[in-house]
Amino acid sequence: MDKQAMANILIPTDFSDNAWNAVEYAIEFFKKSACNFYVLHVCRGPNAKATLEDQKVCKEKLQSLLQKINQDLSYNTKHKFFSIIDEGYLVSSVRKQIDQNHIDFIVMGTRGSSGTVKTPIGSNASNVITKVRCATIVVPENAKYSKLTEIAFPTDFLSVYSVKMLESITNIVESNNASARVLHIKNDTSVLNEDQKRNKELLDAYLGSNEHSFHFLSNAQLENQVQDFVEKRKIDLITMLAKNLNYFEKLLFHPKNSQIKYYTDIPFLVLH
């Protein structure tokens, strides 16, 4: 992030451990930036109206959370925190905050208090990254912030990259002096078509002098290959386009192999 610009960060929370982990990660990720952090809790769902007692409890929990941030975490003096209580659908509430507070990034946990261990990503996180047009960092339960030195960028090379999207990637790479590892998954017999070659060349040119490389994995035992890639490269962040979510959904959110750990350890950034 630009050290000078004031960034507006939205952190939805249900007060679970995973949600707290996302708070810690957000503060570290934006440690060098001046930020407004908007901590959002949706007190009641769309089918149940919050009573005055519900609202009181929610308000007290949010106040306690802000106190915990103030007491337990070391943050930039240019960080400001605001609490927001809302009702209804989480996605609608998030969209409202994006418009009202000009949100630049959303940071949230992969699973909330009602999530099951067998589900790598919960319904709330899944709905936000697929239905809300805002850059979102999704933080798994085991992920702890470390300096971003290796960033993976899985892509099918089919999407036409906008200047804004390319700037988002290069901004993160440059501000962290990190390396970008572009990852393409292909069939053994397939080759890049002309559009894919052109998009690959554009990405290569835009990354320019930043340390970067291109890697090609086959579909065979894909989950194991990605796990091996993440471990060997010591990947700190997986960045992807929202357009590519369908392409990587099974790989990232529904892996069949219970030994795969990357989705519990590595945060991923979804760009729109």
C-alpha positions in Angstrom: 0.0 0.0 0.0 1.0 3.6 -0.6 2.4 4.9 2.7 0.9 8.3 2.1 -2.6 7.5 1.0 -5.3 6.9 3.7 -6.6 3.4 3.1 -10.1 2.3 4.2 -10.2 -1.3 5.5 -13.4 -3.2 6.3 -13.1 -6.1 8.8 -16.3 -8.1 9.2 -16.3 -10.0 12.5 -18.4 -12.6 14.4 -16.0 -12.5 17.4 -14.6 -16.0 16.6 -10.9 -16.9 16.9 -10.6 -16.9 13.1 -12.1 -13.4 12.9 -9.6 -12.1 15.6 -6.8 -13.7 13.6 -8.0 -11.6 10.6 -7.9 -8.5 12.7 -4.2 -9.2 13.7 -3.3 -10.0 10.1 -4.9 -6.8 8.8 -3.1 -4.6 11.2 0.3 -6.2 10.3 -0.4 -6.2 6.6 -1.2 -2.4 6.6 1.3 -1.6 9.3 3.2 1.0 7.2 0.0 2.6 5.9 -2.3 5.3 7.3 -5.6 3.4 7.6 -9.2 3.7 8.8 -10.3 0.3 10.0 -14.1 -0.3 10.1 -14.9 -3.3 12.2 -18.3 -4.6 11.2 -20.6 -7.0 13.1 -24.0 -8.0 11.6 -26.0 -8.5 14.8 -28.9 -10.4 13.3 -29.6 -12.1 10.1 -32.4 -11.1 7.6 -35.0 -13.3 9.2 -34.7 -12.1 12.8 -35.0 -8.5 14.0 -32.5 -7.6 16.6 -34.1 -6.6 20.0 -32.7 -3.8 22.1 -31.0 -6.4 24.3 -29.4 -8.0 21.2 -28.1 -4.6 20.1 -26.8 -3.9 23.6 -24.9 -7.2 23.6 -23.5 -6.6 20.1 -22.4 -3.1 21.0 -20.6 -4.4 24.2 -18.8 -7.1 22.3 -17.6 -4.6 19.7 -16.4 -2.3 22.4 -14.5 -5.1 24.0 -13.0 -6.1 20.7 -11.7 -2.5 20.1 -10.3 -2.5 23.7 -8.5 -5.8 23.0 -7.0 -4.3 19.8 -5.9 -1.3 21.8 -4.4 -3.3 24.6 -3.0 -6.4 22.9 -1.8 -5.2 19.5 1.0 -2.9 18.4 -0.3 -0.7 15.6 0.6 2.3 13.6 -0.3 5.7 15.3 -2.0 6.5 11.9 -4.4 3.6 12.3 -7.9 4.6 13.4 -10.6 2.2 14.4 -14.4 2.5 14.0 -17.1 0.0 15.1 -20.2 -0.6 13.0 -23.3 -2.7 13.9 -25.8 -3.7 11.3 -28.6 -6.2 10.6 -29.6 -8.3 7.6 -27.5 -10.1 5.0 -23.8 -9.9 5.5 -23.2 -9.3 1.7 -25.7 -6.4 1.7 -24.1 -4.9 4.8 -20.6 -5.2 3.3 -21.7 -3.5 0.1 -23.3 -0.7 2.0 -20.1 -0.1 3.9 -18.1 -0.1 0.7 -20.2 2.7 -0.7 -20.5 4.7 2.5 -16.9 4.5 3.7 -15.1 4.1 0.3 -13.6 0.8 1.3 -10.4 -0.2 -0.5 -9.9 -3.6 1.1 -11.9 -6.2 3.0 -10.0 -8.5 5.4 -11.9 -11.4 6.9 -11.4 -15.0 8.2 -12.1 -18.0 6.1 -14.5 -19.4 8.7 -16.6 -18.0 11.5 -17.9 -19.4 14.8 -20.4 -21.6 13.0 -17.9 -23.0 10.4 -17.1 -26.7 10.3 -13.6 -28.1 10.3 -14.3 -30.0 7.1 -15.0 -26.8 5.1 -11.9 -24.8 4.1 -13.8 -21.7 3.5 -17.2 -20.8 5.1 -20.3 -19.5 3.4 -19.8 -15.9 4.5 -16.2 -15.6 3.1 -17.3 -17.4 0.0 -20.2 -15.0 -0.6 -18.1 -11.9 0.0 -15.3 -12.8 -2.4 -17.7 -14.0 -5.2 -20.5 -11.4 -4.8 -18.8 -8.2 -3.6 -16.7 -6.2 -6.0 -13.9 -5.2 -3.7 -10.3 -6.5 -3.1 -10.6 -9.0 -0.3 -7.9 -10.7 1.8 -9.1 -14.0 3.2 -7.2 -15.2 6.3 -7.2 -18.9 7.3 -7.1 -19.9 10.9 -3.4 -20.8 11.0 -2.1 -17.9 9.0 0.2 -15.4 10.7 1.6 -12.4 9.0 5.1 -12.6 7.9 6.9 -10.2 5.6 5.7 -10.8 2.0 8.6 -12.1 0.1 7.0 -14.6 -2.2 3.6 -14.0 -3.8 1.9 -16.6 -6.0 -0.4 -15.5 -8.8 -2.4 -18.4 -10.2 -4.0 -17.5 -13.6 -5.5 -19.1 -16.7 -4.1 -16.2 -18.8 -7.6 -15.9 -20.3 -8.6 -12.7 -18.6 -7.7 -9.3 -20.1 -5.8 -7.6 -17.3 -7.0 -4.0 -16.5 -4.5 -1.4 -15.6 -6.0 -1.0 -12.2 -5.7 -4.8 -11.5 -2.1 -4.8 -12.8 -1.3 -1.8 -10.5 -2.8 -3.6 -7.5 -0.5 -6.5 -8.1 2.6 -4.5 -8.8 1.9 -2.2 -5.9 1.9 -5.1 -3.4 5.0 -6.6 -5.0 6.9 -3.4 -5.1 5.9 -2.1 -1.6 7.1 -5.3 -0.1 10.1 -5.8 -2.4 8.6 -9.2 -3.0 8.9 -11.8 -5.8 5.8 -12.6 -8.0 5.4 -16.3 -9.0 2.9 -16.6 -11.8 1.3 -20.1 -11.7 -0.5 -21.6 -14.7 -2.2 -25.0 -14.6 -2.6 -26.8 -17.9 -3.5 -30.1 -19.4 -0.4 -32.1 -20.6 -1.4 -31.7 -24.2 -2.6 -28.0 -24.1 -0.6 -25.0 -25.3 -1.3 -21.3 -24.8 -3.5 -19.8 -27.5 -2.8 -16.4 -29.0 -4.9 -14.5 -26.4 -3.2 -16.3 -23.5 0.2 -15.6 -25.0 -0.7 -11.9 -25.3 -1.9 -11.7 -21.7 1.2 -13.5 -20.5 3.4 -11.0 -22.3 1.4 -8.1 -20.9 1.8 -9.4 -17.4 5.5 -10.0 -17.9 5.9 -6.5 -19.2 4.0 -4.9 -16.4 5.9 -6.8 -13.7 9.0 -5.4 -15.4 12.0 -5.2 -13.3 10.3 -6.7 -10.3 11.5 -10.2 -9.5 9.1 -12.6 -11.1 8.9 -15.9 -12.9 6.3 -18.2 -14.7 5.6 -21.7 -13.6 3.4 -24.4 -15.3 1.8 -27.3 -13.5 -0.1 -30.1 -15.1 -3.6 -31.3 -13.9 -2.2 -34.6 -12.6 -2.2 -34.7 -8.8 -2.8 -31.0 -8.9 -3.4 -30.4 -5.1 -0.1 -32.1 -4.3 1.7 -30.1 -6.9 0.4 -26.8 -5.5 1.2 -27.9 -2.0 4.7 -28.7 -3.1 5.0 -25.4 -4.9 3.8 -23.4 -1.9 6.2 -25.2 0.4 9.3 -25.0 -1.8 8.7 -21.4 -2.8 7.7 -20.5 0.8 4.7 -18.6 -0.6 3.4 -15.9 1.8 0.3 -14.8 -0.2 -1.8 -16.2 -3.0 -3.3 -13.5 -5.2 -5.9 -14.2 -7.8 -8.5 -12.6 -10.0 -12.2 -13.0 -9.1 -12.7 -14.0 -12.7 -10.5 -17.0 -12.1 -12.3 -18.2 -9.0 -14.3 -20.8 -10.8 -11.1 -22.1 -12.3 -9.5 -22.5 -8.9 -12.5 -23.0 -6.7 -12.1 -26.8 -6.2 -8.4 -26.4 -5.9 -8.5 -23.8 -3.2 -11.8 -24.3 -1.4 -12.6 -28.0 -1.8 -9.4 -30.0 -1.9 -10.0 -33.7 -1.7 -6.7 -34.6 0.0 -7.0 -34.1 3.8 -3.2 -33.7 4.0 -3.2 -30.5 1.9 -2.4 -27.6 4.2 -2.0 -24.5 2.0 -5.6 -23.4 2.4 -5.3 -23.4 6.3 -1.9 -21.6 6.3 -1.7 -19.2 3.4 -3.9 -16.0 3.1 -5.2 -15.2 -0.4 -6.1 -11.9 -2.0 -9.0 -11.8 -4.4 -8.9 -8.9 -6.9 -11.9 -7.6 -8.9 
